[in-house]
Amino acid sequence: MNKGNKLYEGKAKIIYETKDKNLVIQHFKDDATAFNNLKKAKVEGKGVLNNRISEYILSNLSQCGVKTHLVKRLNMREQLIKKAEIFPIEFIVRNVATGSLTKRLGIPEGTILEKPLLEYCFKNDELSDPLISKEHILTFGWATEKELNLIDKSTLRINDILCGMFRAINIKLIDFKIEYGKVWNKDIEKKEIVLADEISPDTCRLWDAKTEKKLDKDRFRKDLGNIIQAYQEVARRFGIMPEETNISEVNFGKTVPIKFKKK
């Protein structure tokens, strides 16, 4: 399918229009970012791996009855997806305490939570994606109570499925973030809510089940190195990447801070 004009470019992906008003092409970039773009670099091959891993995970979720925006993978870097009106909310599920949760509440790193913790963040880079409550979402009309209840239920079910998928390849799913959007369903002639964006080592924290080696973007955030090797390891364990590959580790230049315009 031919790409049309660029509709949107984010930190990790570019969205292009197609001849079908209800479909767009999602292109995975090699950009790695952290701390709301304050740290960034090019990681050759990251987009290829995230495209393949996300397609595999979303396809498996679809087989379990989860509605997603994915139509098909087009090539090494691109997917055909349904055009969605994205909710301005990141839905975060935590199974183990780490990252910002430990900093906010003083909980020891690696504490296993008694049950999955669902959190919400308002999608706004200039505000650093602040943590919000259900009441914020309802008060400001970012989603209705009915929509939010449906999404919460879907998110916890997705967590159950993903935990099983990763447990089967000896990886712990520590936490992850996902997004949802509304797409037009011509069969029922109305919009429906679907899982959007991506699920990959960029959006999950993944630890090896035995060694607790990090296999996700924390390797970039914390300057642990071997980022591509970690992403490759996830793909290999899923059986979606050959042992031999021409994607190699990248030597990073200096990280580049983003400059905000004064208002």
C-alpha positions as CSV (number, residue, x, y, z in Angstrom):
1,M,0.0,0.0,0.0
2,N,1.4,3.4,-1.0
3,K,2.1,6.0,1.7
4,G,0.5,9.4,1.4
5,N,1.3,12.6,3.4
6,K,2.8,12.5,6.8
7,L,0.0,13.1,9.4
8,Y,2.0,12.9,12.6
9,E,5.5,12.3,13.9
10,G,6.2,11.3,17.4
11,K,9.2,10.2,19.4
12,A,9.3,6.7,18.1
13,K,6.9,6.5,15.1
14,I,5.6,8.3,12.1
15,I,2.0,8.1,10.8
16,Y,1.2,8.4,7.1
17,E,-2.2,8.6,5.4
18,T,-3.4,6.1,2.8
19,K,-6.1,6.3,0.1
20,D,-8.5,4.7,2.7
21,K,-9.5,7.4,5.1
22,N,-9.9,4.8,7.9
23,L,-6.4,3.3,7.5
24,V,-2.9,4.7,8.1
25,I,0.6,3.4,7.9
26,Q,2.7,3.4,11.1
27,H,6.5,3.6,10.6
28,F,8.8,2.6,13.4
29,K,11.8,4.9,13.8
30,D,15.2,4.1,15.3
31,D,15.1,7.0,17.7
32,A,15.5,6.1,21.4
33,T,14.2,8.6,23.9
34,A,13.9,8.9,27.7
35,F,12.8,11.4,30.3
36,N,10.4,13.0,27.9
37,N,12.9,13.5,25.2
38,L,15.6,15.0,27.4
39,K,17.8,12.1,26.5
40,K,17.8,10.8,22.9
41,A,19.9,8.9,20.4
42,K,19.6,6.8,17.2
43,V,19.7,3.1,17.8
44,E,20.1,1.4,14.4
45,G,17.6,-1.5,14.0
46,K,15.4,-0.7,17.0
47,G,12.5,0.2,14.8
48,V,12.7,-3.1,12.9
49,L,12.7,-5.1,16.1
50,N,9.9,-3.1,17.7
51,N,7.8,-3.5,14.5
52,R,8.2,-7.2,14.5
53,I,7.8,-7.7,18.3
54,S,4.7,-5.5,18.5
55,E,3.1,-7.2,15.5
56,Y,3.6,-10.6,17.1
57,I,2.2,-9.5,20.5
58,L,-0.8,-7.6,19.0
59,S,-1.6,-10.6,16.7
60,N,-1.6,-12.9,19.7
61,L,-3.8,-10.6,21.7
62,S,-6.2,-10.4,18.8
63,Q,-6.4,-14.2,18.8
64,C,-7.4,-14.0,22.4
65,G,-10.3,-11.6,21.5
66,V,-8.6,-8.3,22.2
67,K,-9.6,-5.7,19.6
68,T,-6.5,-3.8,18.3
69,H,-5.7,-1.3,15.6
70,L,-3.4,-3.7,13.8
71,V,-4.4,-4.8,10.2
72,K,-1.1,-6.3,9.1
73,R,2.7,-5.7,9.0
74,L,3.7,-4.3,5.6
75,N,7.5,-4.6,5.7
76,M,10.4,-4.5,8.1
77,R,9.5,-1.0,9.5
78,E,5.8,-0.4,8.8
79,Q,2.4,-1.6,9.7
80,L,-1.0,-0.9,8.3
81,I,-3.3,0.1,11.1
82,K,-6.8,1.5,11.7
83,K,-6.9,5.2,12.0
84,A,-7.8,5.9,15.7
85,E,-8.8,8.9,17.8
86,I,-6.4,8.3,20.6
87,F,-7.5,8.9,24.2
88,P,-5.0,11.4,25.8
89,I,-4.2,8.8,28.5
90,E,-1.4,6.3,29.1
91,F,-2.7,3.2,30.9
92,I,0.1,1.7,33.0
93,V,0.0,-1.7,34.7
94,R,2.6,-2.5,37.3
95,N,3.3,-6.1,38.6
96,V,6.6,-5.3,40.3
97,A,7.7,-2.1,41.9
98,T,10.4,-0.2,40.0
99,G,11.0,3.1,38.3
100,S,8.8,6.1,39.3
101,L,6.7,4.0,41.7
102,T,9.6,3.3,44.0
103,K,10.7,7.0,43.8
104,R,7.3,8.3,44.6
105,L,6.4,5.9,47.5
106,G,9.8,4.7,48.7
107,I,8.9,1.1,48.0
108,P,12.0,-1.2,47.6
109,E,13.0,-2.0,44.0
110,G,11.7,-5.4,42.9
111,T,8.8,-5.7,45.4
112,I,6.2,-8.0,43.9
113,L,2.8,-6.4,44.2
114,E,-0.1,-8.4,45.6
115,K,-2.2,-7.5,42.6
116,P,-1.6,-5.6,39.4
117,L,-1.6,-1.8,40.0
118,L,-3.4,0.2,37.3
119,E,-2.3,3.8,36.9
120,Y,-3.2,6.7,34.5
121,C,-1.0,9.4,33.0
122,F,-2.1,12.4,31.0
123,K,-0.4,12.3,27.6
124,N,1.4,15.7,27.5
125,D,5.2,16.0,26.9
126,E,5.3,19.6,28.1
127,L,3.8,18.6,31.4
128,S,6.0,15.4,31.6
129,D,2.9,13.1,31.4
130,P,1.6,13.7,34.9
131,L,0.0,11.0,37.0
132,I,-3.8,11.5,37.1
133,S,-6.8,9.9,38.8
134,K,-10.0,8.4,37.4
135,E,-11.7,11.5,38.7
136,H,-9.5,13.7,36.6
137,I,-10.3,11.7,33.5
138,L,-14.1,12.0,34.1
139,T,-14.0,15.6,35.2
140,F,-12.2,16.8,32.1
141,G,-14.0,14.5,29.7
142,W,-11.0,12.6,28.4
143,A,-13.2,9.4,28.6
144,T,-16.6,8.6,29.8
145,E,-17.1,6.3,32.8
146,K,-18.4,3.5,30.6
147,E,-15.4,3.8,28.3
148,L,-13.0,3.9,31.2
149,N,-14.6,0.8,32.8
150,L,-14.3,-1.1,29.5
151,I,-10.6,0.0,29.1
152,D,-9.7,-0.9,32.7
153,K,-11.2,-4.4,32.3
154,S,-9.4,-4.8,28.9
155,T,-6.1,-3.6,30.3
156,L,-6.1,-6.0,33.2
157,R,-7.0,-8.9,30.9
158,I,-4.2,-7.9,28.5
159,N,-1.8,-8.0,31.5
160,D,-2.9,-11.6,32.3
161,I,-2.3,-12.6,28.7
162,L,1.1,-10.8,28.4
163,C,2.3,-12.3,31.7
164,G,1.6,-15.7,30.4
165,M,3.3,-15.0,27.0
166,F,6.4,-13.7,28.7
167,R,6.5,-16.3,31.4
168,A,6.5,-19.0,28.7
169,I,9.9,-17.6,27.4
170,N,11.3,-17.1,30.9
171,I,10.8,-13.3,31.1
172,K,9.1,-11.4,33.9
173,L,6.7,-8.7,32.8
174,I,7.5,-6.0,35.4
175,D,5.2,-3.2,34.0
176,F,4.0,-1.8,30.7
177,K,2.1,1.2,29.3
178,I,-0.5,1.0,26.5
179,E,-2.9,3.4,24.7
180,Y,-6.4,3.1,23.3
181,G,-8.3,4.8,20.6
182,K,-11.6,4.8,18.8
183,V,-11.9,3.5,15.3
184,W,-14.8,3.3,12.8
185,N,-16.3,-0.2,12.5
186,K,-18.3,-0.3,9.3
187,D,-19.9,-3.6,10.3
188,I,-21.7,-2.1,13.2
189,E,-21.7,1.4,11.7
190,K,-20.2,3.1,14.8
191,K,-16.9,3.7,16.5
192,E,-15.4,1.2,18.9
193,I,-12.5,1.2,21.3
194,V,-9.4,-0.7,20.4
195,L,-5.8,-1.2,21.7
196,A,-3.5,1.2,19.8
197,D,0.1,2.3,19.6
198,E,2.6,-0.6,20.2
199,I,3.7,-3.2,22.8
200,S,7.4,-3.7,22.7
201,P,10.6,-3.5,24.8
202,D,10.1,0.3,24.4
203,T,6.8,0.2,26.3
204,C,7.4,-2.7,28.7
205,R,9.9,-3.4,31.5
206,L,11.1,-7.0,30.9
207,W,13.5,-8.9,33.2
208,D,15.0,-12.3,32.6
209,A,13.3,-14.7,34.9
210,K,16.5,-16.1,36.4
211,T,19.1,-13.4,36.2
212,E,16.7,-10.4,36.3
213,K,18.8,-8.9,33.5
214,K,16.9,-6.0,31.9
215,L,15.7,-6.7,28.4
216,D,14.0,-3.3,27.7
217,K,14.5,0.4,27.2
218,D,15.9,0.7,30.7
219,R,19.2,-0.3,29.1
220,F,19.1,3.1,27.4
221,R,17.6,5.1,30.3
222,K,20.3,3.8,32.7
223,D,23.2,3.6,30.2
224,L,23.5,-0.2,30.6
225,G,24.5,-0.7,27.0
226,N,23.6,-3.7,24.7
227,I,20.2,-2.3,23.9
228,I,19.9,-4.0,20.5
229,Q,21.1,-7.3,21.9
230,A,18.4,-7.1,24.6
231,Y,15.6,-6.5,22.1
232,Q,17.0,-9.2,19.8
233,E,16.9,-11.6,22.8
234,V,13.2,-10.9,23.3
235,A,12.5,-11.5,19.6
236,R,14.6,-14.7,19.6
237,R,12.7,-16.1,22.6
238,F,9.4,-15.5,20.8
239,G,10.8,-17.4,17.8
240,I,10.3,-14.4,15.5
241,M,13.9,-13.7,14.6
242,P,16.7,-15.9,13.2
243,E,19.8,-16.4,15.3
244,E,22.0,-14.6,12.7
245,T,21.2,-11.0,12.0
246,N,22.9,-8.0,10.5
247,I,21.6,-5.6,13.1
248,S,24.5,-4.7,15.4
249,E,24.9,-2.6,18.6
250,V,25.3,1.1,18.1
251,N,27.9,3.4,19.7
252,F,26.0,6.4,21.0
253,G,27.0,9.9,20.6
254,K,26.2,12.6,23.2
255,T,22.6,12.7,24.3
256,V,20.8,15.8,23.1
257,P,18.6,17.8,25.5
258,I,15.4,19.2,24.0
259,K,14.9,22.9,24.2
260,F,11.4,24.2,25.0
261,K,10.2,27.4,23.5
262,K,9.3,30.1,26.0
263,K,5.7,31.1,26.0
